[in-house]
Amino acid sequence: MHVVPVVPPPLRGEGSWHAGSYAVGRSAPIRFATIRPDPANRGVLAYVAWIDHTRTRLALYPGYANPPTAAPRGSGEVPHGQRWRLLATFNAGFKWRAGPAGFLVNGRADEPLLRGLGTVVAHPDGRVDIVRWRGPSTLPTLTLARQNLRLLVDNGRPDPNVGNVALWGTTLGGSPAVWRTSIGIDRHGNLLYAAADYQTPSSLAALMIRIGAVRAIELDINPEWASFNGYARRGGRSPIKLVPNPQESSARWLYPDSRDFFAVYTRAGGGALVPFR
């Protein structure tokens, strides 16, 4: 596995994947890499993660404040009873005051799913996908669904409107190039995450395509929120902080947090539902 660097000459180790969690079987199902995505800004690093869909299960949890309505809400952290199989945690999407977006856990849509929006979904058998939602406002057969804006990447190509920065969220200070995060899926069904500073919607889409995404959505933006933590030991121990964000701890989501988030678990020990204990 390797991401081909775009800025010559490559830094030592640039684009090479390394373990981002403890091993499940012979290797880690979470892999991390860094890459400089922009020849015009040679000092900018993108922080990317790869999640093996065959050995993991994705979970989605509400924070203690967002989304505004959630049942069950939980405590805004990874349940203590599931930490023995925790592999990673990462940020989800915008707050709901930024615009309507669906939020579904265990077949219940606390915020209705809206047609046309980009949506992360997981099924009871563990399959994950990123789709343009064309279904009903809720779907009891889904394990989870989280919407955020339109698809950033579809069929391996950027959305035609990536140049219209206003469509992709309000930024601090109004700058088009800020910290942005994204989640995508590759042609094998594995999830891909990216976070980088000085990103426009267009450059973020290009980054996701470069690391192999065939479909992707933008997640949270602006400096405070980018977070992806892997765990080198079971029990949420020895966190590996992918994104060097000084405003967020490597223990984020091991304590109550106001924002919703994704957790990645081992398949072993889990079931079809997102566990809350």
Steps between C-alpha positions, in 0.01 A plus 500: 500500500631842407368846412707649219640837616425802282769737630857413394722392657294290743570523870632192673205265548256730323205308361592177680235339720582397857302347783238728656364243745584170663506197273196288426637180355835564335475876457328819611161563335553875544788649300634857503699702246599859431531668164559853375201559273587834339818587304416869548498458882786262562481528879141379527456143620186291458431234762321197360365173635392171343247270672478136394128424467548124530634512859311794648155630590407865480292663773344847526426673830329827589685748716337629815371805307505411129283388330231699686277194542631147544362187663692336641749782541758326712762710677684641198793259533599149400306260726727352765375151422623526139845647550667159502430480125547870414735569208443867416279807542453795265294814448165502324331791321359846556282611790132494410464877518721509188222337297277193491664159487386152593623299798395137546614240751361148530218562255374817668548837328531762773543751217318397178707385204476746212500398136800611296746538788827312528459230764725259687305178559568170675295182473435227760751268331773762548511630143561873469445738212480866407205583277280774368188435707196411292301313765236587760543732800576199719595141428467243783734254325803732527744488790605862452483794262663843527443769240707810428445715189512349151753244377843663477622219269282272290617231258859606563434861392453826691151642534447756219438768763820466704604844375203662677655524847178631657332162446750319724461665840572824681867550580666701774593841363335419168815345355438238228810301607468361853528174690262257333429131555341236283400135496497292184476144380733323259411252226554208743257635761762629745451836670743788452534808723696818433569821690714792388539873549478755217243294312229625271214267400677449168836408650333273757320313223829462311666366815229240554527383139878476530477268800252278315148621582230430242236677712550741790330763711642793689491466878569775753707805409693780677797462737336373820325186384734278298572185703597142422641283776616141463582276795815291517364290787156369585288689751552837331860499621811643334314738267662591169401852402489520121404868474737731695216720625604681822137587573394134535639232731609151399245389763211671321182287508638294788336774706164671433510728195228728363541391137395179326779269386589172333664206677667204332490163674630153428236277342563237767281558803243716325159460344276669249411798721703799619570410866426750774637298794 
